[in-house]
Amino acid sequence: MSEYDDASLTSVALAEQHLAGTADSAELLDRYQKSLTGVFGTPQAVLVRGAGARVWDAEGGEYLDLLGGIAVNALGHAHPLISSVISSQQATLGHISNLFTSPTQVALAEKLLGLAQAPPGSSVFFANSGSEANEAALKAVLRHRHSTGKPRILALEGSFHGRTTGALSLTHKPAYREPFGELIGGVEFLPFNDRDALDRAFAHGDVAGIFLEPIQGEAGVLPLDDAYLQRARELTRTSGALMVLDEVQTGVGRTGHWFRFQAVGGVVPDLMTLAKGLGSGFPIGALVSFGEQAGALMSAGQHGTTFGGNPPATAAALATLHAIESSGILSHVNTLGEHLAAALRELPRVCQVRQFGLHIGVDLVPVPGVEAPAKDLVTTARERHGLIINATGETTLRLAPPLNLTFTEADEAMHRLRAAFTDAETRNQ
Ligand SMILES: *Cc1c(COP(=O)(O)O)cnc(C)c1O
């Protein structure tokens, strides 16, 4: 007889899970504080279940989720296709390492290259997150810097490229970078959307690469002008610098296009990073290299990952792309986005709505005596009206709902948001 008894292990695991599920929110938050590293502050709620655009907390409270795990749950919570594909892939072949490959890994790489209309010779590296995809892109740029001797790497003010040390070196916000002292050297931050500053930065032909979010997400959904992106493409091409587009948030249908660069005439990057929506919530990131040269910047042994691109992750991403493609979601994203933007513009105190598909930023007029009106509203909306959105700044809200949100759900969400505005208004009088 075997020393191990799988059947009894199963019942022990289920009993433990049951115990975890019987705790209430207050108890769990207390245990959270005593057992988890405090980098996230206090969680807003303890969530136990999700379905589509809705989630429920430990007390049975229901929320409409217009944040989607921060632009991640492209198909909402517990999508039946994604759930079944992940569990059947795990039951067939789970992790194998990159000493081996699998049909889903190859199929996903081919699918991404096809959707990106990447030229022959293009290739994909799989990672587990947005930061890691950007780390891979940064290492490619560092290879280019090392071989050409061009010392400068450019990013923009307001940028967010992630929290690992390399990606953090490219992230502008001083509060994120400065506590850590010296990071990767040679990175400069240019003023956002400033074409003259861009021209000046490229005047001496000494730039190795530039990292750009076509629309800055964490900064509050701020788009770069087409003319800026086109100029950046021209300058990088003529000076032999690499153009890296961080589409971690804007990619995979979020803006109503497969990738945001496809909405901008004449702009194809050398490198593009993806993550967030790619796996509908299953962790996966990707670096897409356009053309043979970009893909050859790193050769065998110069980069790697244990988990990246494993069968369950690539199966989840393949299913996500398939679902988006076969159900006509991209045009829905555009019409529903415009519908939401129109409703948002009707709200009191809203002074600007920036809407690109279902990537939406909302600026509020400042309220005298209220330090952070956006945060205030986010709390009111969640606690009193069962609506999840977030604040990217003191006066800026962000919405990044599932791409398959229905018009009925959108209208219900706007109804709840209107009530939250009225609430906040009354309180501030
Ligand atoms: C979220 C985000 C990242 C970081 O992704 P993680 O998965 O959190 O590492 C990088 N770039 C952009 C544009 C993002 O929105």
The ligand as a Gaussian input file, in Angstrom:
#p B3LYP/6-31G(d) Opt

LIG

0 1
 C       -0.735000      47.156000     -14.645000
 C        0.300000      47.668000     -15.557000
 C        1.630000      47.208000     -15.512000
 C        2.100000      46.235000     -14.453000
 O        1.486000      45.007000     -14.555000
 P        1.578000      43.950000     -13.341000
 O        0.851000      42.754000     -13.873000
 O        0.926000      44.588000     -12.159000
 O        3.012000      43.679000     -13.097000
 C        2.514000      47.690000     -16.449000
 N        2.136000      48.593000     -17.375000
 C        0.885000      49.058000     -17.457000
 C        0.521000      50.043000     -18.518000
 C       -0.080000      48.626000     -16.533000
 O       -1.316000      49.120000     -16.586000

